[in-house]
Amino acid sequence: MIRFFTEDIKFTLSQKIPTRQWLTRLATREGFSVGELNYIFCSDEYLLQVNREYLEHDYYTDIITFDNSEEENRLEGDIFVSIDRVRDNAQQLQIAEEQELRRVLAHGLLHLCGFGDKTDDEVALMRRKEEESLASWEG
């Protein structure tokens, strides 16, 4: 079950059902099923605090993914998304906020599928997977 929450902001995800279906298809395409998967939409400041407290990083980010999976090939986790960062990224990239949000949602799910973004090769693969994910959106 994919669920969406907000923490310290007013935000409503449009197209919740198509988004759940799309994310489930992305997981299936990567060979995974979805268990308890929570997306938590929050502010920059909230996510900065999470970053400091749990990862000991002192910088803003658009997403932090916590993997709670216990079974092989079954995704479970909490994915925190800064709506402030998503909006800023979209403005900088001159794309629609909805498109950037979908990229970030896919990015978190891809992390749970085992894709990283620490090395240049990992970043290149992650970007390709994100693009494939965005191309498969049917909302």
Residue pairs with C-beta under 8 A, 6 or more apart in sequence:
1 34
1 35
1 36
1 37
2 19
2 20
2 23
2 24
2 34
2 37
2 38
2 39
3 36
3 37
3 38
3 39
4 13
4 16
4 19
4 38
4 39
4 41
5 38
5 39
5 40
5 41
6 40
6 41
6 42
7 40
7 41
7 42
7 43
7 46
7 80
8 42
8 43
8 45
8 46
9 41
9 42
9 43
9 46
9 83
11 41
11 83
13 19
13 39
13 41
13 101
14 98
15 139
18 138
18 139
19 102
19 105
19 139
21 138
22 102
22 136
22 137
22 138
22 139
23 34
23 37
23 105
23 106
23 109
24 34
25 136
26 106
26 109
26 110
26 133
26 136
27 33
27 34
27 75
27 109
27 113
29 136
30 110
30 113
31 73
31 113
32 73
32 74
32 75
32 112
32 113
33 73
33 74
33 75
34 74
34 75
35 69
35 71
35 74
35 75
35 76
36 68
36 76
36 77
37 75
37 76
37 77
37 79
37 109
37 112
38 77
38 78
38 79
39 79
39 81
39 105
39 108
40 78
40 79
40 80
40 81
41 81
41 83
42 50
42 80
42 81
42 82
42 83
43 82
43 83
43 84
44 60
44 82
44 84
44 85
46 80
46 82
47 60
47 61
47 64
47 80
47 81
47 82
47 85
48 58
48 59
48 60
50 64
50 80
51 57
51 58
51 59
51 60
51 61
51 64
52 58
54 64
54 66
55 64
60 82
60 85
61 82
61 85
62 81
62 82
62 85
62 86
62 89
62 104
63 79
63 80
63 81
63 82
63 85
63 104
63 107
63 108
64 79
64 80
65 77
65 78
65 79
65 80
65 108
65 111
65 112
66 77
66 78
66 79
66 80
67 76
67 77
67 111
67 112
68 76
68 77
68 78
69 75
69 76
69 77
69 112
70 76
75 109
75 112
75 113
76 112
77 108
77 112
79 105
79 108
79 109
79 112
81 101
81 104
81 105
81 108
83 101
86 97
86 100
86 101
86 104
87 97
87 100
89 100
89 104
90 96
90 97
90 99
90 100
90 101
93 100
99 134
102 133
102 134
102 137
103 130
103 133
103 134
106 129
106 130
106 133
106 134
107 117
107 126
107 130
109 133
110 126
110 129
110 130
110 133
111 117
115 122
115 125
115 126
115 129
116 122
116 126
117 123
117 126
